[in-house]
């Protein structure tokens, strides 16, 4: 499949990755993850970056698997759950540790602003794709025709509130995992009883006498 010059890798790994996400995730998550790949790859081509399409595809498609019932843990950040799945998937298919580690980083860091953009192209582009689809960052870096082509293939239906709710459903049972990251905003929005942990309080109330 090709969209504006971007092609989903035609490999056994990519095909199995697609099937895995279709099996365990909702259509909403599948469409979102697919848009992330296309936006990421489009951005990479615009910037002339040299990236591994297969690693970028797996990173984009797996990045929210930590929100699915199959891969959701009780004690890890959802990003780490998903990153672990990608790492195991890639190494089980014989890919080198370095490539699997790149995918792990791309997924684990995709909600950590300020760091991924300084890393490997696959890591930076995964974050670019997520930021574009979820928050519309750098919206005008894509032409209306490019945006329309991506959303025609993988529609955004009531996306804004639906993605917030998707985050909430995957995080509400493990609130401790949102300390220090942007997902605390989701729990604060959806749960009036949620109390944010405070970094300054942790310093002042630590076991150290001074």
C-alpha positions as CSV (number, residue, x, y, z in Angstrom):
1,X,0.0,0.0,0.0
2,X,1.4,3.4,-1.0
3,X,0.2,6.8,0.1
4,X,1.9,10.0,-1.2
5,X,5.0,8.0,-1.9
6,X,5.1,6.3,1.5
7,X,4.8,2.5,1.3
8,X,4.1,0.1,4.2
9,X,7.1,-2.3,4.2
10,X,6.4,-5.4,2.2
11,X,8.1,-7.9,4.6
12,X,7.0,-10.8,6.7
13,X,7.8,-8.8,9.9
14,X,5.6,-5.9,8.8
15,X,2.8,-8.2,7.8
16,X,2.9,-10.0,11.1
17,X,3.1,-6.7,12.9
18,X,-0.1,-5.6,11.2
19,X,-1.9,-8.8,12.0
20,X,-0.8,-8.6,15.6
21,X,-2.2,-5.1,16.1
22,X,-5.4,-6.0,14.3
23,X,-5.8,-9.0,16.6
24,X,-5.3,-7.3,20.0
25,X,-6.2,-3.6,19.4
26,X,-9.4,-1.8,18.6
27,X,-10.0,-0.4,15.1
28,X,-9.6,3.0,16.7
29,X,-6.1,2.2,17.9
30,X,-5.2,0.5,14.6
31,X,-6.2,3.5,12.6
32,X,-4.4,5.9,14.9
33,X,-1.2,3.8,14.8
34,X,-1.4,3.6,11.0
35,X,-1.7,7.4,10.8
36,X,1.3,7.8,13.1
37,X,3.4,5.7,10.7
38,X,2.3,7.7,7.6
39,X,2.8,11.0,9.3
40,X,6.2,9.9,10.7
41,X,7.4,8.6,7.3
42,X,6.2,11.7,5.5
43,X,8.1,13.9,7.9
44,X,11.2,11.8,7.5
45,X,11.1,12.1,3.7
46,X,10.5,15.8,4.0
47,X,13.6,16.2,6.2
48,X,15.7,13.9,4.1
49,X,16.3,11.5,7.0
50,X,17.6,8.0,6.5
51,X,15.5,5.6,8.5
52,X,14.6,1.9,8.5
53,X,11.0,1.7,7.3
54,X,10.5,-1.6,9.0
55,X,11.6,-0.4,12.4
56,X,9.6,2.8,12.0
57,X,6.5,0.8,11.0
58,X,6.8,-1.6,14.0
59,X,7.4,1.4,16.4
60,X,4.4,3.3,15.1
61,X,2.1,0.3,15.0
62,X,3.1,-1.1,18.5
63,X,3.4,2.2,20.3
64,X,-0.1,2.0,22.1
65,X,-0.1,-1.8,22.7
66,X,0.4,-1.1,26.4
67,X,-3.2,0.2,26.4
68,X,-4.6,-3.1,25.2
69,X,-6.0,-5.8,27.5
70,X,-3.4,-8.3,26.2
71,X,-0.3,-6.3,27.0
72,X,-1.4,-3.9,29.8
73,X,0.5,-4.3,33.0
74,X,-0.4,-3.1,36.5
75,X,2.9,-1.5,37.4
76,X,4.7,-0.2,34.3
77,X,4.2,2.9,32.2
78,X,2.1,1.8,29.2
79,X,4.8,3.0,26.9
80,X,7.2,0.5,28.5
81,X,4.7,-2.3,28.1
82,X,4.4,-1.6,24.4
83,X,8.2,-1.1,24.0
84,X,8.8,-4.5,25.6
85,X,6.3,-6.2,23.1
86,X,8.1,-4.6,20.2
87,X,11.6,-5.6,21.4
88,X,10.5,-9.2,22.0
89,X,8.7,-9.3,18.6
90,X,11.7,-8.1,16.7
91,X,14.3,-10.2,18.4
92,X,12.1,-13.3,18.0
93,X,12.2,-12.6,14.3
94,X,16.0,-12.6,14.3
95,X,16.6,-8.8,14.1
96,X,19.8,-7.5,15.7
97,X,19.6,-6.2,19.3
98,X,20.5,-2.7,18.1
99,X,17.4,-2.5,15.8
100,X,15.1,-3.9,18.5
101,X,16.6,-1.5,21.0
102,X,15.9,1.4,18.6
103,X,12.2,0.4,18.4
104,X,12.1,0.0,22.2
105,X,13.4,3.6,22.6
106,X,11.1,5.0,20.0
107,X,8.0,3.6,21.8
108,X,9.2,4.1,25.4
109,X,10.0,7.7,24.8
110,X,7.2,8.7,22.5
111,X,5.4,10.7,25.3
112,X,8.6,12.2,26.7
113,X,8.9,15.7,25.1
114,X,12.3,17.1,24.4
115,X,14.4,14.0,24.2
116,X,13.3,11.8,21.2
117,X,13.9,14.5,18.6
118,X,17.7,14.3,19.4
119,X,17.9,10.5,18.9
120,X,17.9,8.1,16.1
121,X,15.6,9.0,13.1
122,X,13.2,6.1,14.0
123,X,12.9,7.4,17.5
124,X,12.5,11.0,16.5
125,X,10.0,10.2,13.8
126,X,7.8,8.0,15.9
127,X,7.4,10.9,18.3
128,X,6.8,13.3,15.4
129,X,4.0,11.0,14.1
130,X,2.3,10.7,17.5
131,X,2.5,14.4,18.2
132,X,1.0,15.2,14.8
133,X,-1.9,12.8,15.1
134,X,-2.7,13.4,18.8
135,X,-1.9,17.1,19.3
136,X,-1.6,18.5,15.8
137,X,2.0,19.6,16.4
138,X,3.6,20.9,13.2
139,X,0.2,20.6,11.5
140,X,1.3,22.9,8.7
141,X,4.4,20.9,8.0
142,X,1.9,18.6,6.1
143,X,-0.1,19.8,3.1
144,X,-3.9,19.7,3.2
145,X,-3.6,17.0,0.5
146,X,-1.3,14.9,2.6
147,X,-3.5,15.2,5.7
148,X,-6.6,14.4,3.7
149,X,-5.0,11.3,2.1
150,X,-3.9,9.9,5.5
151,X,-7.3,10.5,7.1
152,X,-9.2,9.1,4.1
153,X,-7.3,5.8,4.5
154,X,-7.5,5.8,8.3
155,X,-10.3,8.1,9.4
156,X,-10.3,10.2,12.6
157,X,-13.8,9.7,14.1
158,X,-14.5,11.7,17.3
159,X,-10.8,11.3,17.8
160,X,-10.0,13.9,20.4
161,X,-12.2,12.7,23.2
162,X,-11.9,9.1,22.2
163,X,-8.1,9.1,22.5
164,X,-8.3,10.8,25.9
165,X,-10.7,8.1,27.1
166,X,-8.5,5.4,25.6
167,X,-5.6,6.7,27.7
168,X,-7.7,6.9,30.8
169,X,-9.1,3.4,30.4
170,X,-5.5,2.1,30.1
171,X,-4.1,4.1,33.0
172,X,-6.8,4.4,35.7
173,X,-5.8,1.2,37.4
174,X,-2.1,2.2,37.6
175,X,-2.0,5.9,38.6
176,X,1.5,5.7,40.1
177,X,2.9,5.2,36.6
178,X,1.9,8.7,35.5
179,X,4.1,10.5,38.0
180,X,6.4,12.9,36.2
181,X,4.8,12.4,32.8
182,X,2.2,14.0,30.6
183,X,-0.4,11.3,31.2
184,X,-1.1,12.7,34.6
185,X,-3.1,15.3,32.8
186,X,-5.4,12.5,31.5
187,X,-6.2,11.2,35.0
188,X,-6.7,14.7,36.3
189,X,-9.2,15.4,33.5
190,X,-11.2,12.2,33.8
191,X,-11.1,11.5,37.6
192,X,-11.9,14.3,40.0
193,X,-10.5,12.3,42.9
194,X,-7.1,11.9,41.3
195,X,-4.3,13.6,43.2
196,X,-1.0,14.3,41.4
197,X,2.2,13.2,43.1
198,X,4.4,16.3,43.5
199,X,8.2,16.1,42.8
200,X,8.9,19.0,45.2
201,X,7.0,17.2,48.0
202,X,9.0,14.0,47.3
203,X,12.2,16.0,47.8
204,X,11.1,17.7,51.0
205,X,9.5,14.5,52.5
206,X,12.4,12.1,51.6
207,X,14.1,10.1,54.3
208,X,17.2,12.3,54.1
209,X,17.6,14.6,57.2
210,X,18.6,17.5,55.0
